[in-house]
């Protein structure tokens, strides 16, 4: 089967919670110990050496532009080394809170890139919105219990915000990191016959340009929290130093499809309403997925806090309604609109042709 890397290159740049009257003593949590075999630092930071050394190369794909640019880059290197069979693409399915078609898009990107193994993982139990409500119930019970211990009126205490935030991104370990680690356990079991810790190279599409916090992240490091005596996890951020322009150039070169939300004006993709998203992205989401925006607004009432500090979902919906009244229904610009702003119209036209050819050849091969 021909993949995108066999094609010619394009030259382009809650409810009230009962308060216990007898507070229970909490057992102290033991500090987690890391297995002695897990290294403190990676032995190399050279991309090809990382790929050669790995037993599995796991590419985390949100379906967004950074993920697919990373996928293209990692696959190209792995293919050149004859190690494409090591690559596994994993998508953490976020359910109703992510843009429609994201899971399917992530799978198509992997298949068109020539990756044979695509995995979908999903957190068990409640979705993100329900988790916010559950978290609110726990926070409320805690502050009310502490008020009783101090001899204060528990009904008068203020409950901390239950929503995720830039300083409390509990959503990531809950609905992404945890389920992906379960995949690591399965992959480790598949190679248990090696008789040594399985080496997993986890590839994450985080870029320094996204935030000051991400700029401080190392390009290569040992993930000691996910490692143990059976597996050693090395985290690699292949596109950490890339600019937006270089990301779009990689997408143009690859011919891989990207999510139309970028053409609609979004800067980032994953959850429709991410607390880290800019206001224009949030308003765009409210225009295009109004039923989800309404669900977030109802949850604001339940948990007694705005979705984002200083910006409620009610206000986001109001701004969306103003734009709808002024401009009419949200437009759907042609595919390539976002890309052309970075690589130009001629290169975008070549990209569209390349994508069509990729899909046609894949359909024939299938």
C-alpha positions as CSV (number, residue, x, y, z in Angstrom):
1,X,0.0,0.0,0.0
2,X,1.4,3.4,-1.0
3,X,1.4,5.9,1.8
4,X,1.9,9.6,1.8
5,X,5.6,9.2,2.1
6,X,5.8,7.4,-1.3
7,X,4.3,10.5,-3.0
8,X,6.4,13.3,-4.6
9,X,7.4,16.1,-2.2
10,X,5.8,19.5,-2.3
11,X,8.3,22.2,-2.1
12,X,6.8,24.7,0.4
13,X,7.5,26.2,3.3
14,X,-25.0,19.2,42.5
15,X,-27.1,17.9,44.8
16,X,-26.7,19.0,48.5
17,X,-24.1,16.7,50.1
18,X,-24.6,15.4,53.7
19,X,-22.0,16.6,56.1
20,X,-20.5,13.9,58.4
21,X,-20.7,14.9,62.1
22,X,-17.7,12.7,63.0
23,X,-14.8,13.5,60.7
24,X,-12.9,10.5,59.7
25,X,-9.1,10.5,60.0
26,X,-7.3,10.2,56.7
27,X,-4.6,7.7,56.3
28,X,-1.4,9.3,55.0
29,X,-0.7,8.4,51.4
30,X,2.5,6.6,50.9
31,X,5.1,8.2,48.7
32,X,5.3,6.4,45.4
33,X,8.6,4.7,44.9
34,X,10.0,4.3,41.4
35,X,11.6,0.9,40.5
36,X,15.4,1.0,40.8
37,X,15.8,-0.1,37.1
38,X,14.1,3.1,35.8
39,X,16.8,5.6,34.7
40,X,16.9,9.2,35.9
41,X,17.7,10.7,32.6
42,X,17.5,9.5,28.9
43,X,20.7,8.0,27.5
44,X,20.2,9.9,24.3
45,X,18.1,12.8,22.8
46,X,18.9,12.0,19.2
47,X,15.6,11.2,17.4
48,X,16.8,8.3,15.3
49,X,18.6,6.7,18.3
50,X,15.3,7.1,20.3
51,X,13.4,5.3,17.6
52,X,15.9,2.5,17.2
53,X,16.1,1.9,20.9
54,X,12.3,1.7,21.5
55,X,10.3,-1.4,21.5
56,X,7.1,0.6,20.9
57,X,6.7,4.1,19.5
58,X,3.3,5.4,20.8
59,X,2.1,8.6,19.1
60,X,-0.7,10.4,21.1
61,X,-3.1,12.0,18.7
62,X,-5.8,14.4,19.6
63,X,-6.6,14.9,15.9
64,X,-5.4,18.4,16.1
65,X,-2.8,20.1,13.8
66,X,0.1,19.6,16.2
67,X,-0.6,15.9,16.7
68,X,-0.8,15.3,12.9
69,X,2.3,17.3,12.2
70,X,4.1,15.2,14.8
71,X,2.6,12.0,13.4
72,X,3.9,12.9,9.9
73,X,7.4,13.7,11.2
74,X,7.7,10.6,13.5
75,X,6.4,8.2,10.8
76,X,8.7,9.6,8.2
77,X,11.7,9.0,10.5
78,X,10.5,5.5,11.5
79,X,9.9,4.5,7.9
80,X,13.4,5.6,6.8
81,X,14.8,3.4,9.6
82,X,12.6,0.5,8.6
83,X,10.8,0.6,11.9
84,X,7.3,1.7,11.0
85,X,5.9,-1.6,12.5
86,X,6.8,-0.2,16.0
87,X,4.5,2.8,15.7
88,X,1.1,2.8,17.5
89,X,-1.2,5.8,17.3
90,X,-3.5,6.3,20.3
91,X,-6.5,8.6,20.5
92,X,-8.1,9.4,23.9
93,X,-11.8,9.6,23.1
94,X,-13.4,12.5,25.1
95,X,-16.9,11.8,24.0
96,X,-19.5,14.6,23.6
97,X,-17.1,17.3,24.8
98,X,-14.7,17.0,21.8
99,X,-15.4,18.2,18.2
100,X,-17.6,15.9,16.2
101,X,-15.6,13.6,13.9
102,X,-12.3,14.0,15.8
103,X,-11.9,10.3,16.6
104,X,-12.6,9.3,13.0
105,X,-10.2,12.0,11.7
106,X,-7.4,10.8,14.0
107,X,-7.8,7.3,12.7
108,X,-7.8,8.4,9.1
109,X,-4.7,10.4,9.6
110,X,-2.9,7.3,11.0
111,X,-4.1,5.0,8.2
112,X,-3.2,7.4,5.5
113,X,0.3,7.9,7.1
114,X,0.7,4.1,6.8
115,X,0.4,3.2,10.5
116,X,-1.2,-0.2,10.8
117,X,-2.1,0.0,14.5
118,X,-4.6,2.6,15.8
119,X,-5.9,2.4,19.3
120,X,-8.8,4.2,20.9
121,X,-8.8,4.6,24.7
122,X,-11.6,6.1,26.8
123,X,-11.9,6.8,30.5
124,X,-14.4,4.6,32.3
125,X,-17.5,6.0,34.0
126,X,-18.6,9.6,33.8
127,X,-17.7,12.0,31.0
128,X,-16.0,15.4,31.7
129,X,-19.1,17.3,32.5
130,X,-20.4,14.7,35.0
131,X,-16.9,14.6,36.5
132,X,-17.2,18.3,37.2
133,X,-20.4,17.7,39.1
134,X,-18.9,14.8,41.1
135,X,-15.8,16.9,41.9
136,X,-18.1,19.7,43.1
137,X,-19.9,17.3,45.4
138,X,-16.5,16.2,46.9
139,X,-15.2,19.7,47.3
140,X,-18.4,20.9,48.9
141,X,-18.4,18.0,51.4
142,X,-14.8,18.7,52.3
143,X,-15.2,22.5,53.0
144,X,-18.4,21.9,54.9
145,X,-16.8,19.2,57.1
146,X,-13.9,21.5,57.8
147,X,-16.3,24.3,58.7
148,X,-18.0,22.0,61.2
149,X,-14.6,21.1,62.7
150,X,-13.9,24.9,63.2
151,X,-17.4,25.5,64.7
152,X,-18.6,27.5,61.7
153,X,-21.8,27.4,59.7
154,X,-21.2,24.9,56.9
155,X,-23.9,26.5,54.8
156,X,-21.9,29.7,54.7
157,X,-18.7,28.4,53.3
158,X,-17.6,29.0,49.7
159,X,-16.9,25.9,47.6
160,X,-13.7,26.1,45.4
161,X,-14.2,25.9,41.6
162,X,-14.9,22.4,40.3
163,X,-14.0,23.2,36.7
164,X,-10.5,22.4,35.4
165,X,-8.2,25.4,35.1
166,X,-4.7,26.2,33.9
167,X,-3.5,25.6,37.5
168,X,-5.6,22.5,38.1
169,X,-5.7,20.5,34.9
170,X,-7.2,17.4,36.5
171,X,-9.0,16.6,33.3
172,X,-5.8,15.6,31.6
173,X,-4.8,12.7,33.9
174,X,-8.5,11.7,34.4
175,X,-9.6,11.4,30.7
176,X,-6.3,11.2,28.8
177,X,-3.2,10.2,30.7
178,X,-4.8,7.4,32.8
179,X,-6.5,5.6,29.9
180,X,-3.3,5.8,27.8
181,X,-1.3,4.3,30.6
182,X,-3.6,1.3,30.4
183,X,-2.6,0.9,26.8
184,X,1.0,0.9,27.9
185,X,0.2,-2.0,30.2
186,X,-1.3,-4.0,27.3
187,X,1.7,-3.2,25.0
188,X,4.1,-4.2,27.8
189,X,2.3,-7.5,28.2
190,X,2.6,-8.2,24.5
191,X,6.4,-8.1,24.8
192,X,6.7,-9.8,28.2
193,X,8.8,-12.5,26.5
194,X,11.7,-10.1,26.1
195,X,12.6,-10.8,29.7
196,X,13.5,-7.2,30.5
197,X,11.6,-3.9,30.9
198,X,9.8,-2.9,27.7
199,X,11.0,0.4,26.3
200,X,8.2,2.7,25.2
201,X,8.8,6.0,23.4
202,X,5.8,8.2,24.0
203,X,5.5,11.0,21.5
204,X,3.5,14.1,22.5
205,X,2.8,17.1,20.3
206,X,3.4,19.8,22.9
207,X,5.1,23.0,21.6
208,X,7.0,25.7,23.5
209,X,5.2,28.4,21.5
210,X,1.9,27.3,23.1
211,X,2.6,28.6,26.6
212,X,5.3,29.6,29.0
213,X,4.6,26.4,31.0
214,X,5.1,24.2,27.9
215,X,8.2,26.2,26.9
216,X,9.9,24.9,30.1
217,X,9.3,21.2,29.2
218,X,12.2,19.1,28.1
219,X,12.2,17.8,24.6
220,X,13.2,14.4,25.9
221,X,12.8,13.1,29.5
222,X,12.1,9.9,31.4
223,X,8.4,9.6,32.4
224,X,9.2,8.1,35.9
225,X,5.5,8.3,36.9
226,X,4.5,5.9,34.2
227,X,7.5,3.7,34.4
228,X,8.0,0.6,36.6
229,X,9.9,-2.6,36.7
230,X,8.2,-3.9,33.6
231,X,8.3,-0.9,31.4
232,X,10.4,2.2,30.9
233,X,8.7,5.2,29.3
234,X,10.7,7.9,27.6
235,X,8.7,11.1,26.7
236,X,9.7,12.7,23.4
237,X,8.2,16.0,22.2
238,X,9.3,15.9,18.6
239,X,7.9,19.3,17.6
240,X,8.6,21.2,20.8
241,X,10.6,23.9,19.1
242,X,8.4,24.3,16.0
243,X,6.5,27.4,15.0
244,X,2.9,27.5,13.7
245,X,4.3,28.0,10.2
246,X,6.5,24.9,10.4
247,X,3.5,22.8,11.7
248,X,1.4,23.9,8.7
249,X,4.3,23.2,6.3
250,X,4.6,19.7,7.6
251,X,0.8,19.2,7.1
252,X,1.1,20.5,3.6
253,X,4.0,18.2,2.8
254,X,2.2,15.2,4.3
255,X,-1.2,15.6,2.6
256,X,-2.9,14.4,5.8
257,X,-6.4,15.8,6.4
258,X,-6.9,18.4,9.2
259,X,-10.0,19.2,11.1
260,X,-12.3,21.8,9.5
261,X,-12.6,23.7,12.8
262,X,-9.3,25.4,11.9
263,X,-10.8,26.7,8.7
264,X,-13.7,27.9,10.8
265,X,-11.3,30.1,12.8
266,X,-10.2,27.9,15.7
267,X,-6.6,28.1,16.9
268,X,-6.6,24.8,18.8
269,X,-8.6,21.5,18.8
270,X,-9.7,18.9,21.2
271,X,-12.5,19.8,23.6
272,X,-14.9,22.2,22.0
273,X,-14.8,24.2,25.2
274,X,-11.3,24.0,26.7
275,X,-10.5,26.2,29.7
276,X,-7.2,27.0,27.9
277,X,-8.9,28.0,24.7
278,X,-9.0,31.7,23.6
279,X,-12.3,33.5,23.7
280,X,-12.8,33.4,20.0
281,X,-12.4,29.6,20.0
282,X,-15.0,29.4,22.7
283,X,-17.5,31.7,21.0
284,X,-16.9,29.7,17.7
285,X,-17.8,26.5,19.6
286,X,-21.0,28.1,21.0
287,X,-22.1,29.0,17.5
288,X,-21.4,25.6,16.0
289,X,-22.3,23.3,18.9
290,X,-25.0,25.3,20.8
291,X,-26.5,22.3,22.6
292,X,-23.1,21.5,24.2
293,X,-22.7,25.2,25.2
294,X,-26.1,25.0,26.9
295,X,-25.1,21.9,28.8
296,X,-22.0,23.7,30.1
297,X,-24.1,26.7,31.1
298,X,-26.5,24.4,33.0
299,X,-23.5,22.8,34.8
300,X,-22.3,26.3,35.8
301,X,-25.6,26.7,37.8
302,X,-25.2,23.2,39.4
303,X,-21.6,23.8,40.6
304,X,-22.1,27.4,41.4
305,X,-19.1,28.6,39.4
306,X,-18.3,30.0,35.9
307,X,-16.7,27.6,33.4
308,X,-13.7,29.9,33.1
309,X,-12.5,32.4,35.7
310,X,-13.8,35.8,34.6
311,X,-15.8,34.3,31.6
312,X,-19.0,32.3,32.1
313,X,-20.5,30.1,29.4
314,X,-23.6,32.3,29.6
315,X,-21.5,35.2,28.4
316,X,-19.9,33.1,25.7
317,X,-23.3,32.1,24.5
318,X,-24.4,35.7,24.5
319,X,-21.5,36.8,22.4
320,X,-22.2,33.9,20.0
321,X,-25.8,35.0,19.7
322,X,-24.7,38.6,18.9
323,X,-22.5,37.4,16.1
324,X,-25.3,35.2,14.7
325,X,-27.6,38.2,14.7
326,X,-25.1,40.4,13.0
327,X,-23.5,37.9,10.5
328,X,-26.1,35.1,10.2
329,X,-25.3,31.4,10.7
330,X,-21.6,30.7,11.1
331,X,-19.9,30.3,7.8
332,X,-18.0,27.2,6.7
333,X,-15.0,28.4,4.6
334,X,-13.5,26.1,2.0
335,X,-10.9,23.5,3.1
336,X,-7.4,25.0,3.1
337,X,-8.5,28.4,4.4
338,X,-6.4,28.1,7.6
339,X,-3.4,26.6,5.8
340,X,-3.2,29.2,3.1
341,X,-2.4,31.9,5.6
342,X,0.8,30.1,6.5
343,X,2.0,28.3,3.3
344,X,0.2,30.3,0.5
345,X,-2.5,29.6,-1.9
346,X,-0.5,27.6,-4.5
347,X,1.0,25.3,-1.9
348,X,-2.5,24.8,-0.4
349,X,-3.9,23.9,-3.8
350,X,-1.1,21.2,-4.1
351,X,-2.0,20.0,-0.6
352,X,-5.7,19.5,-1.6
353,X,-4.6,17.5,-4.7
354,X,-2.3,15.4,-2.6
355,X,-5.0,14.7,0.0
356,X,-7.4,13.6,-2.7
357,X,-4.8,11.3,-4.3
358,X,-4.0,9.8,-0.9
359,X,-7.6,9.0,-0.2
360,X,-8.1,7.5,-3.6
361,X,-5.1,5.3,-3.4
362,X,-6.0,4.1,0.1
363,X,-9.6,3.3,-1.0
364,X,-8.2,1.2,-3.9
365,X,-5.7,-0.6,-1.7
366,X,-8.4,-1.4,0.8
